């Protein structure tokens, strides 16, 4: 079957002597992997260089018995030039593509995550505070991919947490004072950081970006979110260590 869709390049690598294999996050079919035959021998064959985190319109033959499809057309729609002039923004974009590649199952449509990635790349070209943008993206994608942390009540006993909360990586949520000793290791987190996460979870992308954050809250979120993702992914992402 021949299909046409829009996709963001998550990664690509050389295949044999003349071709490349690319993984796309597509709007209609989720994460899709395909081979572009002859692109290295004749780059003019395709109207895209399939650079990472570029937006493309692709046409491909969807094979039933293989997870690598044959891409016949790939036309560049947006190169996101504005983020490619700065190393920090490039690193943030690389982190987002690596995170999505690890979180998303193959060929499972999720339009909300696709739209989130497009919004992130667009904002990344102009937003001054890159670290805040990355944290907002982390919170949003955790919610959309089924790893949403439990923050409204204690994850162990369901009581309200009104003071001195801690966050359990293993249980994925807040612990009240009465449950902290019985559950085991947990990370202190301020009520301000909890409120920031809840605000970002419940509001759209633009409203979430308007939230002001004190430096100490950003530092807390960086620690909690990065460790929470590592715990559930069971691996460190290569690009994480380059984020400030």
C-alpha positions in Angstrom: 0.0 0.0 0.0 1.3 3.5 -0.9 0.8 6.1 1.8 1.5 9.8 2.2 2.1 11.6 5.4 4.1 14.4 7.2 7.1 13.4 9.4 9.9 14.7 11.5 13.3 12.9 11.2 14.3 11.4 14.5 17.5 9.7 13.2 19.1 8.3 10.1 22.2 6.3 9.1 23.9 5.1 6.0 22.7 1.8 4.5 24.9 -0.1 2.0 26.8 2.0 -0.5 24.2 4.5 -1.8 21.2 4.6 0.6 20.1 5.7 4.0 17.6 4.4 6.5 15.6 7.1 8.4 13.2 7.0 11.4 10.4 9.5 11.2 7.8 10.5 13.7 4.8 10.8 11.4 1.5 12.5 12.0 -0.7 9.6 10.7 1.3 6.4 11.4 3.5 7.2 14.5 7.1 6.2 14.4 8.0 4.9 10.9 11.3 3.5 9.6 12.1 3.6 5.9 14.9 3.3 3.4 15.7 6.0 0.8 17.4 4.1 -1.9 20.1 5.9 -3.9 19.9 9.2 -1.9 23.7 9.2 -1.3 24.5 8.5 -4.9 22.1 11.1 -6.3 20.9 13.6 -3.6 18.7 15.3 -6.2 16.5 12.2 -6.3 14.9 13.4 -3.1 14.0 17.1 -2.2 15.4 16.6 1.3 18.7 15.8 2.9 16.8 14.1 5.8 18.6 16.0 8.5 17.6 15.2 12.0 14.6 17.1 13.3 13.7 18.4 9.9 10.0 18.3 8.8 9.3 16.4 5.6 6.4 15.2 3.5 7.0 11.5 2.6 5.5 8.9 0.4 6.3 5.3 1.0 5.3 1.8 0.2 4.0 0.3 3.4 5.1 -3.3 3.6 3.1 -5.8 5.7 5.9 -8.1 6.7 8.7 -5.6 7.4 9.2 -2.7 9.8 11.4 -1.0 7.2 9.4 0.5 4.3 10.5 1.9 0.9 10.4 5.7 0.8 9.8 6.9 -2.8 9.4 10.7 -2.1 10.7 12.9 0.6 10.2 16.7 0.3 11.5 19.1 2.9 8.8 21.3 4.5 10.7 23.0 7.3 14.4 22.8 8.2 14.0 24.8 11.4 16.9 27.0 10.5 16.6 29.2 13.6 17.6 26.5 16.0 20.6 25.3 14.0 22.6 28.4 14.6 23.1 27.6 18.3 24.7 24.6 20.0 22.4 24.6 23.0 19.3 24.6 20.8 20.7 21.9 18.6 21.4 19.8 21.7 17.8 20.4 23.0 16.4 19.3 19.6 18.6 16.2 19.6 17.5 15.3 23.1 13.8 15.6 22.1 14.2 13.4 19.1 16.1 10.8 21.1 13.5 10.9 23.9 10.6 10.4 21.4 12.5 7.6 19.7 12.9 5.8 23.0 9.3 6.4 24.3 7.2 5.9 21.1 6.3 2.4 20.0 6.7 1.6 16.3 3.8 2.5 14.0 1.3 3.6 16.7 -0.3 6.9 15.8 -0.3 9.7 18.5 -1.2 13.0 17.0 -0.8 14.8 20.3 2.8 13.8 20.6 3.4 14.7 17.0 1.9 18.2 17.5 3.9 18.6 20.7 7.1 17.9 18.8 6.3 20.4 16.1 5.4 23.0 18.7 8.7 22.3 20.6 10.8 22.7 17.4 9.0 25.9 16.4 9.4 27.4 19.9 13.1 26.3 20.1 14.0 28.7 17.3 13.1 31.8 19.3 12.5 31.1 23.0 15.3 32.6 25.1 15.1 30.0 28.0 16.0 26.7 26.4 16.2 24.8 29.7 12.6 25.8 30.6 11.5 24.8 27.2 13.1 21.3 27.6 11.4 20.8 31.0 8.0 21.8 29.6 8.5 19.3 26.8 9.5 16.6 29.3 6.4 17.2 31.4 4.1 17.2 28.4 5.5 14.1 26.8 5.4 12.1 30.0 1.7 12.9 30.3 1.0 12.0 26.6 3.0 8.8 26.6 1.5 7.1 29.7 4.2 8.0 32.2 2.4 10.9 33.8 3.6 11.3 37.4 1.0 11.1 40.2 1.0 14.5 42.0 -2.5 15.3 43.2 -2.3 13.0 46.2 0.0 10.6 47.9 0.7 7.8 45.4 0.8 5.2 48.2 -2.2 6.1 50.5 -4.1 8.7 48.4 -4.1 11.3 51.2 -3.4 14.9 50.4 0.2 16.0 50.6 0.3 19.4 52.2 3.9 19.8 53.4 7.4 18.3 53.0 6.5 16.2 49.9 8.9 13.7 48.4 8.9 12.1 45.0 9.2 8.4 44.5 10.9 7.4 41.2 9.8 3.8 41.7 6.1 4.6 42.4 6.0 7.6 40.0 4.4 10.1 42.4 4.4 12.1 45.6 4.6 10.6 49.1 3.2 12.1 52.2 5.1 12.2 55.5 3.4 9.0 56.8 4.4 6.9 53.8 7.9 8.1 53.2 9.6 5.8 55.7 7.7 2.7 54.6 8.2 3.2 50.8 11.9 3.8 50.9 14.1 6.2 49.0 12.4 9.3 47.6 13.6 12.8 46.5 12.5 16.0 48.3 10.5 18.3 46.0 9.0 21.7 46.8 5.3 22.4 46.6 6.2 25.1 44.0 7.8 22.6 41.7 4.8 20.3 42.1 2.5 23.2 41.2 4.6 24.0 38.2 4.3 20.5 36.9 0.5 20.4 37.4 0.1 23.7 35.6 2.1 22.5 32.6 0.2 19.2 32.5 -3.2 20.9 32.6 -2.6 23.8 30.1 -1.9 24.0 26.4 1.6 24.5 25.1 1.5 28.3 24.8 0.0 28.8 28.2 2.5 26.4 29.7 5.4 28.4 28.3 4.1 31.6 29.9 4.5 30.1 33.4 7.3 31.9 35.3 9.8 29.7 37.2 12.3 30.6 39.9 15.8 29.2 39.3 15.5 26.9 42.3 12.3 25.4 40.9 14.0 24.8 37.5 16.9 23.1 39.2 14.4 20.8 41.1 12.5 20.0 37.9 15.8 19.2 36.1 16.8 16.7 38.7 13.4 15.0 39.2 12.4 14.8 35.5 15.8 13.6 34.3 16.0 10.9 37.0 12.3 9.9 36.5 12.9 9.4 32.8 16.1 7.4 33.3 14.3 5.2 35.8 11.4 4.3 33.4 13.5 4.2 30.2 16.1 2.0 32.1 18.8 3.9 30.2 20.6 7.2 30.0 20.0 9.2 26.8 23.2 10.2 25.1 22.2 13.8 24.6 21.2 14.4 28.3 24.7 15.0 29.5 25.1 18.0 27.1 22.1 19.8 28.4 22.9 22.6 30.9 
